[in-house]
Amino acid sequence: MAVPKKRTSKQRQRKRRTHYKADAVAVHSCARCGDPKQPHRVCPACGYYRNEAVLKVELD
Protein backbone atom coordinates (compact mmCIF):
# COMPACT_ATOMS: atom_id res chain seq x y z
CA MET A 1 0.00 0.00 0.00
CA ALA A 2 1.40 3.40 -0.98
CA VAL A 3 1.87 5.79 1.92
CA PRO A 4 3.37 9.29 1.63
CA LYS A 5 6.83 9.56 3.19
CA LYS A 6 6.56 13.22 4.14
CA ARG A 7 3.68 15.37 5.23
CA THR A 8 2.31 17.70 2.51
CA SER A 9 3.13 21.29 3.45
CA LYS A 10 0.43 23.95 3.68
CA GLN A 11 2.02 25.84 0.80
CA ARG A 12 2.01 22.84 -1.54
CA GLN A 13 -1.53 21.96 -0.50
CA ARG A 14 -2.74 25.50 -1.19
CA LYS A 15 -0.93 25.66 -4.53
CA ARG A 16 -2.75 22.53 -5.62
CA ARG A 17 -6.13 23.96 -4.61
CA THR A 18 -5.78 27.33 -6.37
CA HIS A 19 -7.93 26.05 -9.23
CA TYR A 20 -10.92 25.20 -7.01
CA LYS A 21 -12.78 28.49 -7.36
CA ALA A 22 -16.41 29.44 -7.06
CA ASP A 23 -18.00 30.65 -10.29
CA ALA A 24 -19.23 34.22 -10.52
CA VAL A 25 -22.95 34.67 -9.91
CA ALA A 26 -24.89 35.06 -13.17
CA VAL A 27 -26.84 38.31 -13.40
CA HIS A 28 -29.42 39.26 -16.04
CA SER A 29 -31.64 42.29 -16.36
CA CYS A 30 -35.31 41.94 -15.58
CA ALA A 31 -37.43 41.99 -18.76
CA ARG A 32 -40.13 44.04 -17.02
CA CYS A 33 -38.26 46.69 -15.02
CA GLY A 34 -34.65 46.33 -16.19
CA ASP A 35 -33.12 45.90 -12.75
CA PRO A 36 -30.41 43.25 -12.31
CA LYS A 37 -31.57 39.88 -11.01
CA GLN A 38 -30.46 36.25 -10.99
CA PRO A 39 -31.94 34.08 -13.74
CA HIS A 40 -34.91 31.82 -12.88
CA ARG A 41 -35.72 33.87 -9.78
CA VAL A 42 -38.34 36.44 -8.84
CA CYS A 43 -37.22 40.02 -9.48
CA PRO A 44 -36.65 41.70 -6.10
CA ALA A 45 -37.49 45.14 -7.53
CA CYS A 46 -40.85 44.50 -9.20
CA GLY A 47 -41.84 41.06 -7.82
CA TYR A 48 -42.53 39.49 -11.22
CA TYR A 49 -41.43 36.12 -12.58
CA ARG A 50 -42.22 35.20 -16.20
CA ASN A 51 -44.66 38.11 -16.54
CA GLU A 52 -46.68 36.99 -13.52
CA ALA A 53 -46.91 38.92 -10.25
CA VAL A 54 -45.52 36.64 -7.56
CA LEU A 55 -44.57 39.04 -4.77
CA LYS A 56 -46.14 42.26 -3.55
CA VAL A 57 -43.37 44.86 -3.52
CA GLU A 58 -43.89 48.04 -1.54
CA LEU A 59 -42.48 51.19 -3.10
CA ASP A 60 -40.64 53.45 -0.68
N, C-alpha and C positions, 0 to 999 in steps of 0.2 A: 504494500500500500504506500502510495506517495505521500510524504509528509514534508512540509516546508522546513528547511534547515534554520532559517532566520525569520524573525518576526518582520512583517511588512511595516515599514515606517509610515508615519502619518502623511508625510510629504508624497511618497510614492502612491499611497492609497488615494489621496486627494487628486493627484495628477491623473490617475486612471478614471476618476469619476467626474472629470471636468465636462464630459460630453453628456452627462445626464442632466438635462436642463428642462425646465417647464416651458411649454410653448406659450407664446403671447396670446392673450385673450382676443378672440375675434370680435370686431365691432362693426356694425352696419348702421346705416341711418334708417330711421323709422320712415316708412312709406307715407304715413299720414301727417306727422308733424315735423319730420326731419331731424329730430334729436338722435344722438347716438344711443344704440342699444345692442345687446347681445342677440345673435340670431336665434330664432325659435323660442323667444321669451316675450312676455308682455312688456310693452313700452312703459317705462316708469314715468314718463312725462305726460302721456295722454291716456294710458290705460287700455290701449287697443292691442289686439292680437288678431292678425288675419282679417282686418276690417270688421271686427266684432268688439263691442265694448265689454271688457272683462272686469276691469277695476274702475271704481269711482275715484277720480283724482280731484282733490280740492285745489283750486287755484288760490295762491296767496296774494 
